[in-house]
Amino acid sequence: MLWLSRVTYQPHTDDNMKVTALLIICSWLLLGSLGKPQFPEQEKDPKFWNTWAQRTLKNALTLQNLNKNKAKNLIFFLGDGMGVPTVTAARILKGQLNGQSGEETLLEMDKFPFVSLAKTYNTNAQVPDSAGTATAFLCGVKANEGTVGVSAAAVRSQCNTTEGNEVTSILRWAKDAGKAVGIVTTTRVNHATPSAAYAHSVDREWYSDSEMPAEALQAGCKDIARQLFENIPNIDVVLGGGRKYMFPKNKSDVEYPNVLKHSGTRKDGRNLVQEWTDRMKDKKGHYVWNKKQLLSLNPNNVDYLLGLFEPGDLTYDLERNTDNDPSLTEMVEVAIKILRKNPSGFYLLVEGGRIDHGHHEGKAKQALHEAVEMDRAIGRAGLLTSIHDTLTIVTADHSHVFNFGGYTVRGNTIFGLAPMVSDIDQKPFTSILYGNGPGYKIVNGARENVSTIDYQENNYQAQAAVPLSMETHGGEDVAVFAKGPLAHLLHGVHEQNYIPHVMAYAACIGQNREHCLAQSGTAGLRPVFSSIAAILTATRLLC
């Protein structure tokens, strides 16, 4: 709401707080008295809502014809920290970026026909972390916080509890079934979520051997970066950050040669990228570290791709160097074009990992723009595949103590102020707030007056109720959106570890094969027809 921004944007001293409050309230009352509509004129007519509802009903009735095809392809989108409040706020932001009021906008994931809820707790934690949850939605078993690719019998940071407690992921099941597999993330490729796809580590922070205790190394535990290349040596596509963990200690980074913190970290002296390049040189393997290199590739001439675009995590999308750094959408498109060449299909894990980081830092604007970018990637993936043979799931590992409220009017900028002041301290407040985090600020013994600062700045830290250096996760259920073959199996409320079992069942991989072998007749023809549909979809895109 522009009138609200104009009233409160200019700095005010504490002496003028009451004047500020009065102006806000008067503006609100004036707006109401003028009778200015805060929504489209057509929405006053009941016919508008009835027609929309009837159209939605007709679409819903078509879902009675369930898609029971065999899933040739599996795509799993994970919005790290993307709880339901984040989904809603991202929807509004997407609409406002397109010049709309926002609330009525549809995210790509909103268009998915089936939605369920997943319970996110870890075996030892009511409010989970990203490692234990990743083990659940990738390996099919719940686990302890801080551990990846191991069961709950493993104890965090205790190397000797690793052996015998390893659990494999759906990425491994797909690879063993002959499918192409890929990982795309905006974090380090050895961060919590992607690492659960290939690693077995009792500590999510063992990124390279320099982050591991000596006793763990002596006991034979491997760092996560090493496991990326050794556990499943032929992962077809790996795109993300984490370059420094692959190179010898103090080796200068190719992009930031004079920045010491970006130099290699490995104490064992290994150059994992070079080792991979040597192994893949006769297998149409390519290593890239910038956007130009990535987009110059012809997917038809690439069978294996390793792309590491930053020493650590990729930069926030709002701060991304669009000349050097690819977007999540661009990475996803390249990945799918390479993976879909496999006649047996593919499994692709995509993580919008920095949604979580934005929230931890109390930077809602960064977090929500990351979510909108992931939604663009979901849309692009939909254009490159067919709902007839591709099961696509979108979910989160956990939520955050993020929310927005304050009785904002329709179309209020998602990063704006509530249309009122506190009746306790007589100061304005932003609609977006956190339950805890770095946004807790006391000025002259009282809550900071947000009208004295630029609360719509990219890195503004929204106010929080409890002071913490880093905001925490939330413990509520997260949404699971699904479309494609057997997507209807994701319904109601389920444990988070149920998700990969559905995906495996739909694709006839892992332990879920008997129903595929038992079927005959029409069922056996479904993958053929779906493949034809996929070819037709691709033809439309190319022509």
Secondary structure as GFF3:
##gff-version 3
##sequence-region A 1 543
A	DSSP	alpha_helix	2	8	.	.	.	ID=ss1
A	DSSP	three_ten_helix	14	16	.	.	.	ID=ss2
A	DSSP	alpha_helix	17	34	.	.	.	ID=ss3
A	DSSP	three_ten_helix	41	44	.	.	.	ID=ss4
A	DSSP	alpha_helix	46	62	.	.	.	ID=ss5
A	DSSP	beta_strand	73	79	.	.	.	ID=ss6
A	DSSP	alpha_helix	84	97	.	.	.	ID=ss7
A	DSSP	three_ten_helix	109	111	.	.	.	ID=ss8
A	DSSP	beta_strand	114	119	.	.	.	ID=ss9
A	DSSP	alpha_helix	130	139	.	.	.	ID=ss10
A	DSSP	three_ten_helix	159	161	.	.	.	ID=ss11
A	DSSP	alpha_helix	170	176	.	.	.	ID=ss12
A	DSSP	beta_strand	180	188	.	.	.	ID=ss13
A	DSSP	alpha_helix	192	195	.	.	.	ID=ss14
A	DSSP	three_ten_helix	209	211	.	.	.	ID=ss15
A	DSSP	alpha_helix	214	218	.	.	.	ID=ss16
A	DSSP	alpha_helix	224	230	.	.	.	ID=ss17
A	DSSP	beta_strand	237	241	.	.	.	ID=ss18
A	DSSP	three_ten_helix	243	246	.	.	.	ID=ss19
A	DSSP	three_ten_helix	260	262	.	.	.	ID=ss20
A	DSSP	alpha_helix	272	280	.	.	.	ID=ss21
A	DSSP	beta_strand	285	288	.	.	.	ID=ss22
A	DSSP	alpha_helix	291	295	.	.	.	ID=ss23
A	DSSP	three_ten_helix	299	301	.	.	.	ID=ss24
A	DSSP	beta_strand	304	308	.	.	.	ID=ss25
A	DSSP	three_ten_helix	317	319	.	.	.	ID=ss26
A	DSSP	alpha_helix	328	339	.	.	.	ID=ss27
A	DSSP	beta_strand	346	352	.	.	.	ID=ss28
A	DSSP	alpha_helix	354	360	.	.	.	ID=ss29
A	DSSP	alpha_helix	364	384	.	.	.	ID=ss30
A	DSSP	beta_strand	390	396	.	.	.	ID=ss31
A	DSSP	beta_strand	399	400	.	.	.	ID=ss32
A	DSSP	beta_strand	402	404	.	.	.	ID=ss33
A	DSSP	beta_strand	417	421	.	.	.	ID=ss34
A	DSSP	beta_strand	428	430	.	.	.	ID=ss35
A	DSSP	beta_strand	432	437	.	.	.	ID=ss36
A	DSSP	beta_strand	442	443	.	.	.	ID=ss37
A	DSSP	beta_strand	446	447	.	.	.	ID=ss38
A	DSSP	three_ten_helix	450	452	.	.	.	ID=ss39
A	DSSP	beta_strand	464	467	.	.	.	ID=ss40
A	DSSP	beta_strand	473	474	.	.	.	ID=ss41
A	DSSP	beta_strand	478	483	.	.	.	ID=ss42
A	DSSP	three_ten_helix	487	489	.	.	.	ID=ss43
A	DSSP	beta_strand	493	495	.	.	.	ID=ss44
A	DSSP	three_ten_helix	496	498	.	.	.	ID=ss45
A	DSSP	alpha_helix	499	507	.	.	.	ID=ss46
A	DSSP	alpha_helix	514	518	.	.	.	ID=ss47
A	DSSP	alpha_helix	522	542	.	.	.	ID=ss48
###
